[in-house]
């Protein structure tokens, strides 16, 4: 079962590269998520530690929920601004006035706050799952990747956060390829 966990983890961690392919990218991202969750489930069974899977699942759900809820709120805010623009009937509105319509109600800012909070809380749980996996497998790179994900989520409001998350993902790839399979 450990070999299956490693194989699924390797495929799942590399699959996001296919996100750049039009139409297939979204499916690749979803498939990656599913394969990684299955991999962590297998790891939790191999090491008889359900916290590995549970923390990864909780982190994933919180991150996705925060992103969806935040996006819905931002979409409503932009929709209300567009409706307000069309209702006013003025064609000579400047960019500043449009931005004021979008951000004026505070819904857009609330949406961004919910998204960032979801990332931070979700990636905290992902960090905890990777930390346990690092202890059980003896591959410290999992913990390093998890820490970079979490710090990246904390600093996601600025560009450096996404760069740290990219570096964490690369280290996570190396970690999956470093885990020793059973003989």
Secondary structure, 3 states (H helix, E strand, C coil): CHHHHHHHHHHHHHHHHHHHCCCCHHHHHHHHHHHHHHHHHHHHHHCCCCHHHHHHHHHHHHHHHHHHHHHHHHHHHHHHHHHHHHHHCCCCCCHHHHHHHHHHCCHHHHHHHHHHHHHHHHHHHHHHHHHHHHHHHCCCHHHHHHHHHHHHHHCCCCHHHHHHHHHHHHHHHHHHHHCCCCC
